[in-house]
Amino acid sequence: MYNWRGKKLLVLGATKFISEIVKEAKKYGAYVVVADYNKVAPAKEIADEAVLIDVMDIASIVEYIKNNSIDGVLTGFTDSLLLPYIKICEASGLPCYISIEQEKITTDKTIFKRLCRKFNIRVLDEYTSFNHLEYPVIVKPVDNSGARGISICNNDEEFYLGQQIALENSKSHQILVEKYVNFQEATVFYLFINGVAHCIAMGDRYVKSFNNKILRLPTGYCFPSKGMKKFSQENDKKFKRMFNELKIKNGLMFIQGFLDSELNFIPYECGFRLTGSLEYKLIQALQGYNPLSMLINFAITGNMLDEKQSINMSPFFKKNGYNISCQINPGKIKKIIGENKIKNLENIIDCFFSYKENDIISKEAIGKLSQIGVRILFTANEQEYDKTISYIKNNLSVLDENNQEMLINKEILI
């Protein structure tokens, strides 16, 4: 398999999610350095070395790379670090899977929708005038991720407030307004290797909100999607032609969209990076390869695959994979109960906690992806699913200072 002994990887950012990159790189022998302006960022606790440099300070990062014989650079999980990642790699002469033009297209919802239309990929219409809106509508910044700055508006007063929130969360100070639809959601994943796009997975994304003014957040994913066959027949070639025009060579992309009543896929945004749904863990368990490892290998060697690697990249899994995304109420975490019990269950792949004991979840997290406190990934048939969910419900708890349960859900809510 991979052998990165003697190689140095610099990871931009040091969040809890970035810890996933650190652990995977160290597994195969890499010396891992993380850079972040936060002295106590979580990934700094497990990295071989931590440096106190703001990732946005490109000149200082490039100087560090030059003086410390860094072999590769990588980041993930958020759009905001992609542009500094590109500039740092370019200035240092190190492999980078994404270009500035690709970053612009894949992080701007309006540009992405325009490109989809060019390749006859159906997308939802957006409002070009706000004089005659048919409520409810959804208002988004065109260039933010993590569900930040998004509002569901049911009247003129809410729409005015939603505009302000979206504008405040947009780097370009632009918003996107669409008719709010209550369709099933799905996410498609593409892996790129030497200019060839491979559809590697499609999962149904189940979302729920407990307030009609707040964006629905995922309560879980199920792989493969019930729309996988139709997507493969009707959309895959269109997307591959689009990727070819974008001149994408290597990397990992996810595309979020809706499934209508006939299981037609309607994309609404994409991300050319790792995502917090941690789907690569399911792919490794079900298909035997890890897209995260491939991204690390590319950062260090310039190649997604090692010389002896042969993989099956079919999105039609032989067994179902699940990701339970547990939303959490605001408050201070007093105690986490059952983590090891859940992780030790035979079919559990991982139980990822976004927070730890004594962390405070603010009210500002409501309606954003940061409200997801636990992600539980596992494989199961129908009987195993019910048994696993029952076990999770009976053994997993996150308690606040009043010993009240903070987890809102411990299963996929439909």
C-alpha positions as CSV (number, residue, x, y, z in Angstrom):
1,M,0.0,0.0,0.0
2,Y,1.2,3.6,0.5
3,N,4.6,4.3,2.0
4,W,5.1,8.0,2.9
5,R,8.0,7.4,5.4
6,G,10.5,10.2,5.2
7,K,7.9,12.5,3.6
8,K,6.6,15.7,5.1
9,L,3.0,16.8,4.6
10,L,1.8,20.3,5.5
11,V,-2.0,20.4,6.2
12,L,-3.6,23.8,6.1
13,G,-6.0,24.3,9.0
14,A,-6.2,22.3,12.2
15,T,-9.9,21.8,12.9
16,K,-11.4,18.5,14.2
17,F,-12.1,17.5,10.6
18,I,-8.5,18.2,9.6
19,S,-7.5,15.7,12.2
20,E,-8.9,13.0,9.8
21,I,-6.2,14.0,7.2
22,V,-3.5,14.0,9.9
23,K,-4.4,10.5,11.2
24,E,-4.6,9.0,7.7
25,A,-1.2,10.5,6.6
26,K,0.5,9.3,9.8
27,K,-1.0,5.8,9.3
28,Y,1.4,5.3,6.3
29,G,4.4,7.0,7.8
30,A,4.2,10.7,6.8
31,Y,5.5,13.4,9.1
32,V,2.6,15.7,9.4
33,V,2.7,19.4,10.1
34,V,-0.5,21.5,10.6
35,A,-0.7,25.3,10.3
36,D,-3.4,27.3,11.9
37,Y,-3.7,30.7,13.7
38,N,-5.5,29.0,16.6
39,K,-3.0,27.9,19.3
40,V,-5.3,25.2,20.6
41,A,-6.9,23.9,17.4
42,P,-7.8,20.2,17.7
43,A,-5.5,18.7,15.0
44,K,-2.5,20.3,16.6
45,E,-2.8,17.8,19.4
46,I,-2.1,14.8,17.2
47,A,0.1,16.3,14.5
48,D,3.9,15.6,14.5
49,E,4.4,19.4,14.5
50,A,2.2,22.4,14.7
51,V,3.0,25.9,13.5
52,L,1.2,29.1,14.6
53,I,0.7,30.7,11.1
54,D,-2.6,32.0,9.7
55,V,-3.2,30.0,6.5
56,M,-4.3,33.2,4.8
57,D,-0.8,34.5,5.3
58,I,0.4,32.9,2.1
59,A,3.9,34.4,2.1
60,S,4.7,33.1,5.6
61,I,3.4,29.6,4.7
62,V,5.5,29.5,1.5
63,E,8.5,30.6,3.5
64,Y,7.9,27.8,6.0
65,I,7.7,25.3,3.2
66,K,10.9,26.5,1.7
67,N,12.8,26.3,5.0
68,N,11.4,23.0,6.2
69,S,11.6,20.7,3.1
70,I,7.9,20.1,2.8
71,D,7.0,17.5,0.2
72,G,3.2,18.1,-0.1
73,V,0.4,20.4,1.0
74,L,-3.3,19.6,1.4
75,T,-6.5,20.9,3.0
76,G,-10.1,19.9,3.0
77,F,-13.6,20.2,4.4
78,T,-14.2,23.9,3.7
79,D,-14.3,26.1,0.6
80,S,-12.6,29.0,2.4
81,L,-9.1,27.3,2.4
82,L,-9.1,26.3,-1.3
83,L,-7.8,29.6,-2.7
84,P,-4.9,29.9,-0.3
85,Y,-4.2,26.2,-0.9
86,I,-3.9,26.9,-4.6
87,K,-1.7,29.9,-4.2
88,I,0.6,28.2,-1.7
89,C,1.1,25.2,-3.9
90,E,1.7,27.4,-7.0
91,A,4.3,29.5,-5.2
92,S,6.0,26.4,-3.7
93,G,6.0,24.3,-6.9
94,L,4.0,21.5,-5.2
95,P,1.1,19.4,-6.6
96,C,-2.3,21.0,-6.4
97,Y,-5.4,19.2,-7.7
98,I,-7.5,22.3,-8.3
99,S,-7.0,25.5,-10.3
100,I,-8.1,29.0,-9.6
101,E,-10.7,28.8,-12.4
102,Q,-12.0,25.5,-11.1
103,E,-12.2,26.9,-7.6
104,K,-14.2,29.9,-8.9
105,I,-16.8,27.7,-10.7
106,T,-17.2,25.1,-8.1
107,T,-17.6,27.5,-5.1
108,D,-20.1,29.9,-6.8
109,K,-23.6,28.4,-7.0
110,T,-24.7,30.8,-9.8
111,I,-21.8,30.0,-12.0
112,F,-22.1,26.3,-11.4
113,K,-25.8,26.3,-12.3
114,R,-25.0,28.3,-15.5
115,L,-22.4,25.6,-16.4
116,C,-24.9,22.8,-15.8
117,R,-27.4,24.4,-18.2
118,K,-24.7,24.6,-20.8
119,F,-24.5,20.8,-20.7
120,N,-28.3,20.3,-20.6
121,I,-28.2,19.3,-16.9
122,R,-31.5,20.4,-15.3
123,V,-31.3,22.8,-12.4
124,L,-33.9,24.8,-10.5
125,D,-34.8,28.3,-11.9
126,E,-33.7,31.2,-9.8
127,Y,-35.5,34.6,-9.4
128,T,-34.0,37.4,-11.5
129,S,-36.4,39.9,-10.0
130,F,-37.7,40.0,-6.4
131,N,-40.9,42.0,-7.1
132,H,-43.3,39.0,-7.4
133,L,-41.9,36.2,-5.3
134,E,-44.0,33.0,-4.7
135,Y,-43.3,32.0,-1.1
136,P,-41.7,30.0,0.4
137,V,-38.3,30.9,-1.2
138,I,-34.8,30.0,-0.2
139,V,-32.1,32.7,-0.1
140,K,-28.4,31.8,-0.2
141,P,-25.1,33.5,-0.5
142,V,-23.7,32.4,-3.9
143,D,-20.2,31.6,-2.4
144,N,-20.4,30.1,1.1
145,S,-20.6,26.5,2.4
146,G,-21.6,24.7,5.6
147,A,-25.2,26.0,5.2
148,R,-24.0,29.4,6.4
149,G,-26.1,32.4,5.4
150,I,-29.1,30.4,4.1
151,S,-32.7,31.3,5.0
152,I,-36.1,29.9,4.2
153,C,-38.5,32.9,3.8
154,N,-42.3,32.7,4.0
155,N,-43.2,36.4,3.5
156,D,-41.7,39.8,2.6
157,E,-40.5,40.6,6.1
158,E,-38.6,37.3,6.3
159,F,-37.2,37.8,2.8
160,Y,-35.8,41.2,3.7
161,L,-34.0,39.7,6.7
162,G,-32.9,36.7,4.7
163,Q,-31.3,39.0,2.1
164,Q,-29.3,40.7,4.7
165,I,-28.1,37.5,6.3
166,A,-27.1,36.1,2.8
167,L,-25.2,39.3,1.9
168,E,-23.3,39.3,5.1
169,N,-22.2,35.7,4.4
170,S,-21.1,36.3,0.8
171,K,-17.6,37.3,-0.1
172,S,-18.8,38.7,-3.4
173,H,-21.8,40.3,-1.8
174,Q,-24.2,38.4,-4.1
175,I,-27.2,36.2,-3.3
176,L,-29.2,33.5,-5.0
177,V,-33.0,33.2,-4.6
178,E,-34.9,30.1,-5.6
179,K,-38.4,28.6,-5.1
180,Y,-38.2,26.4,-2.0
181,V,-38.9,22.8,-2.8
182,N,-39.4,19.8,-0.6
183,F,-37.8,17.2,-2.7
184,Q,-35.7,14.2,-1.6
185,E,-32.1,15.1,-1.6
186,A,-29.1,13.2,-2.9
187,T,-25.3,13.6,-3.2
188,V,-23.1,12.3,-6.0
189,F,-19.3,11.8,-5.6
190,Y,-16.8,11.8,-8.4
191,L,-13.1,10.8,-8.2
192,F,-10.7,12.1,-10.8
193,I,-7.6,10.2,-11.8
194,N,-5.3,11.5,-14.5
195,G,-8.1,13.3,-16.3
196,V,-10.6,10.5,-16.1
197,A,-13.8,11.1,-14.0
198,H,-15.3,8.2,-12.1
199,C,-18.7,8.3,-10.4
200,I,-17.8,6.4,-7.2
201,A,-20.9,6.9,-5.1
202,M,-24.4,8.4,-4.8
203,G,-26.3,8.6,-1.5
204,D,-29.8,9.6,-0.6
205,R,-29.5,12.6,1.8
206,Y,-32.3,12.8,4.3
207,V,-32.9,16.2,5.8
208,K,-35.2,17.6,8.4
209,S,-35.9,20.9,10.1
210,F,-37.8,21.6,13.3
211,N,-38.6,25.2,12.2
212,N,-40.0,26.3,8.9
213,K,-37.7,29.3,8.9
214,I,-34.5,27.2,9.3
215,L,-32.7,25.3,6.6
216,R,-33.2,21.5,6.7
217,L,-30.1,19.7,7.9
218,P,-29.1,16.2,7.1
219,T,-30.2,13.5,9.6
220,G,-28.4,10.9,7.5
221,Y,-27.3,9.4,4.2
222,C,-28.0,6.0,2.6
223,F,-25.8,4.5,-0.1
224,P,-26.4,3.6,-2.8
225,S,-29.1,6.1,-3.7
226,K,-32.4,4.9,-5.2
227,G,-31.7,7.3,-8.0
228,M,-28.3,5.8,-8.8
229,K,-29.4,3.7,-11.8
230,K,-31.2,6.6,-13.5
231,F,-28.3,9.0,-12.8
232,S,-25.9,6.5,-14.3
233,Q,-28.1,6.3,-17.4
234,E,-29.0,9.9,-17.9
235,N,-26.6,12.3,-16.1
236,D,-23.2,10.7,-15.8
237,K,-22.1,11.4,-19.4
238,K,-23.3,15.0,-19.2
239,F,-21.3,15.6,-16.0
240,K,-18.2,14.0,-17.5
241,R,-18.4,16.2,-20.5
242,M,-18.7,19.2,-18.2
243,F,-15.7,18.0,-16.2
244,N,-13.7,17.6,-19.4
245,E,-14.4,21.2,-20.3
246,L,-13.2,22.3,-16.8
247,K,-10.0,20.3,-17.5
248,I,-10.2,18.5,-14.2
249,K,-7.3,16.0,-13.8
250,N,-7.3,14.8,-10.2
251,G,-9.2,15.2,-7.0
252,L,-12.6,14.5,-5.3
253,M,-15.9,16.3,-5.9
254,F,-19.3,16.1,-4.4
255,I,-22.5,17.4,-6.1
256,Q,-25.6,18.0,-4.0
257,G,-29.0,18.0,-5.6
258,F,-32.6,16.9,-5.5
259,L,-34.4,13.8,-6.7
260,D,-37.9,14.6,-8.2
261,S,-40.8,12.1,-8.1
262,E,-39.3,10.3,-11.1
263,L,-35.8,10.1,-9.5
264,N,-34.4,12.7,-11.9
265,F,-31.3,14.3,-10.3
266,I,-31.4,18.2,-10.1
267,P,-28.1,19.6,-8.8
268,Y,-27.9,22.8,-6.8
269,E,-24.3,23.1,-5.7
270,C,-21.0,21.3,-5.7
271,G,-17.7,21.2,-3.8
272,F,-14.3,20.2,-5.1
273,R,-12.9,18.9,-1.8
274,L,-13.5,16.5,1.0
275,T,-16.8,16.9,2.7
276,G,-17.9,16.6,6.4
277,S,-20.1,13.7,5.6
278,L,-16.9,11.6,5.6
279,E,-18.2,9.4,2.8
280,Y,-14.7,8.2,2.1
281,K,-14.9,6.0,5.2
282,L,-18.0,4.2,3.7
283,I,-16.3,3.8,0.3
284,Q,-13.2,2.3,2.0
285,A,-15.4,-0.2,3.9
286,L,-17.6,-1.1,1.0
287,Q,-15.2,-0.8,-2.0
288,G,-11.8,-1.3,-0.5
289,Y,-10.1,2.0,-1.4
290,N,-9.9,5.4,0.4
291,P,-10.3,8.7,-1.6
292,L,-8.7,10.6,1.3
293,S,-5.5,8.4,1.1
294,M,-5.5,9.1,-2.7
295,L,-5.6,12.9,-2.1
296,I,-2.7,12.6,0.4
297,N,-0.7,10.5,-2.1
298,F,-1.3,13.1,-4.8
299,A,-0.1,15.9,-2.5
300,I,3.1,14.0,-1.7
301,T,3.8,12.3,-5.1
302,G,1.7,14.1,-7.7
303,N,-0.2,10.8,-8.4
304,M,-3.6,9.7,-7.0
305,L,-2.6,6.0,-7.1
306,D,0.5,4.2,-6.1
307,E,2.2,2.0,-8.6
308,K,0.6,-1.3,-7.6
309,Q,-2.9,0.0,-6.8
310,S,-5.9,-1.5,-8.6
311,I,-9.4,-0.5,-7.5
312,N,-13.1,-1.1,-8.2
313,M,-14.8,2.3,-8.5
314,S,-18.3,1.1,-9.2
315,P,-21.0,3.2,-7.4
316,F,-23.3,0.2,-7.2
317,F,-22.4,-1.1,-3.7
318,K,-23.2,-4.7,-2.8
319,K,-24.3,-3.7,0.7
320,N,-25.9,-0.5,2.0
321,G,-23.8,2.1,3.8
322,Y,-25.3,4.6,6.3
323,N,-24.2,7.8,7.9
324,I,-26.4,8.9,10.8
325,S,-25.9,12.7,11.3
326,C,-27.1,13.5,14.8
327,Q,-28.1,17.2,15.3
328,I,-27.4,18.6,18.7
329,N,-29.1,21.3,20.8
330,P,-27.2,24.4,22.0
331,G,-25.6,24.2,25.4
332,K,-22.5,23.1,27.2
333,I,-21.5,19.4,26.9
334,K,-21.1,17.9,30.4
335,K,-20.7,14.2,29.5
336,I,-20.5,12.0,26.4
337,I,-21.7,8.5,27.1
338,G,-21.4,5.3,25.0
339,E,-18.7,6.4,22.4
340,N,-16.6,3.3,22.8
341,K,-19.6,1.0,22.9
342,I,-20.8,2.4,19.6
343,K,-17.3,2.2,18.0
344,N,-16.8,-1.4,19.1
345,L,-20.0,-2.6,17.4
346,E,-19.0,-5.0,14.6
347,N,-20.6,-3.2,11.7
348,I,-19.7,0.4,12.9
349,I,-17.0,2.0,10.7
350,D,-16.6,5.1,12.8
351,C,-18.3,7.4,15.3
352,F,-17.1,10.9,14.7
353,F,-17.8,13.6,17.4
354,S,-17.6,17.2,16.3
355,Y,-17.4,18.3,19.9
356,K,-15.9,17.1,23.2
357,E,-16.8,17.4,26.8
358,N,-17.0,21.0,28.1
359,D,-17.4,22.4,24.5
360,I,-20.2,25.0,24.2
361,I,-22.6,24.8,21.2
362,S,-23.9,28.3,20.6
363,K,-27.4,29.2,19.3
364,E,-25.7,30.5,16.2
365,A,-25.1,26.8,15.2
366,I,-28.8,26.2,14.7
367,G,-29.6,25.6,11.0
368,K,-25.9,25.2,10.1
369,L,-23.9,22.1,9.6
370,S,-22.0,22.9,12.8
371,Q,-25.2,21.8,14.6
372,I,-24.4,18.2,13.7
373,G,-22.7,16.8,16.8
374,V,-22.1,13.2,15.9
375,R,-21.7,11.3,12.6
376,I,-22.0,7.5,12.8
377,L,-21.0,5.5,9.8
378,F,-21.9,1.8,9.3
379,T,-22.8,-0.9,6.9
380,A,-26.0,-3.0,7.2
381,N,-28.8,-4.9,5.6
382,E,-32.4,-4.1,6.6
383,Q,-32.4,-6.2,9.7
384,E,-28.9,-5.1,10.8
385,Y,-30.0,-1.5,10.3
386,D,-32.8,-1.7,12.8
387,K,-30.6,-3.6,15.3
388,T,-27.8,-1.0,14.9
389,I,-30.2,2.0,15.4
390,S,-31.7,0.3,18.5
391,Y,-28.2,-0.1,19.9
392,I,-27.3,3.5,19.2
393,K,-30.5,4.8,20.8
394,N,-29.9,2.7,24.0
395,N,-26.2,3.5,24.4
396,L,-25.3,6.9,23.0
397,S,-26.0,10.1,24.9
398,V,-24.6,13.6,25.0
399,L,-25.7,15.4,28.2
400,D,-25.7,19.1,29.1
401,E,-25.0,20.6,32.5
402,N,-28.5,19.8,33.6
403,N,-28.1,16.1,32.6
404,Q,-30.5,16.7,29.7
405,E,-30.1,14.9,26.4
406,M,-28.5,17.2,23.8
407,L,-28.8,14.9,20.7
408,I,-32.0,15.6,18.8
409,N,-31.9,12.5,16.6
410,K,-30.1,9.1,16.7
411,E,-31.4,7.7,13.5
412,I,-32.3,8.9,9.9
413,L,-35.4,11.0,10.1
414,I,-37.5,11.1,6.9
